[in-house]
Amino acid sequence: MPFSTIVKPTSFEGTNMFNPLKLGDTTVLHRAVLAPLTRMKASYPGNIPNTEWTPEYYSQRSQRPGTTVITESTYVSKQAGGFDHAPGIWSQEQIEAWRPTFKVIHDNGSFCWVQLWALGWEADIKNLTRDGLKYQGMTDGIYKDKETENLAIKLGNPIHGLSIKEIKQYIADHVHAAKNSLKAGADGIELHVANGYLLMQSLDPASNKRDDQYGGSIENRARFVLEIVDALIKEIGASKIGIRISPFYSTAGMSGGSYTGLVAQYAYLLGAIESRAKTGNRLAYVHIIDPIPRWAPGNSEGHQLESNDFVYSIWKGPIIRAGGLGRFPQTAKTFLKDDRTLVAYGRYFISNPDLVDRLQNSLPLNEYDEDSYYTMSPNGYIDYPTYDEALKLSWKI
């Protein structure tokens, strides 16, 4: 792939980008974070992380000491899954497969957080049915769209609203996966409450139409997530826990900004987390996915129609911002004006293993190849060159 002609080289010298920050039990040396990026390189059956390519992939992207690496989304249990080639961390074999990756990140002087994942109604129904697993959601008979409903009924695996017992099992699964992550050598975990997956489904009135203690009100819809948070605090400690949210996410059946109570829902969740912080249980960070800026005439940065800035007035700990920041460096600079903010990069951290150095030295970025993202191949995974290697390959600036 060539150097990007879309993104103009930009230096972050003079911003907070290269100032250290305490993040849980770690001290990052810069504010550029590797965002959690599903890559589908694990083996099936077993959802075993690839031990040939994956350590190299994460080693390349943690080469700058003091980098925060958040792993690709990782299943907390077999039932939580549904995509064949995503990794899990519920079994001993998975723990052993993750160890080399976490070791090489630490050998580079960087830090790793495992993003814990449960799909809910976003799972592949065909795969679940093949494996004898239930197609699960928060509410019986409520689907993200008609096409999914038709397929589930055709396969004889209609959506199953979680029972109280199953909710408690998911809580236990998250604790088990978190303890396994630390056992494998991770610094902490990130609770995935974003992108339309199960824990976000529990918050959203479009997917959660329960009439028990886990539905109906803002407080009840937050209960599932907060019970996981409390169980994790008890078992691994608050400083080893991050949480990712995407309030304005509006695909996968989520309400997004069309829900008039959206800010109130997330304000309640964040307020509950901040209240725990005030009693000595501050989580390591809150990670926000911002809506990617819309293009506007005469404005290369685009403009933001919806804002997650309300988070700052509620949560007083570190905040990671994500959402197209590789393409919008001025937006990243604006976020970094707040001294407790970090910025996460996805696509451009895939294509630029030395991204942090390029941001510091105003060097051009490699463009990314989306067609290679979810293939079982090292191509587009561990073969992107550093800037110096690109010059040796006669890439033109």
Summary of the structure (lengths in Angstrom):
residues: 397
radius of gyration: 20.3
end to end distance: 12.7
largest distance: 63.3
contacts: 1365
relative contact order: 0.16
helix: 37%
strand: 16%
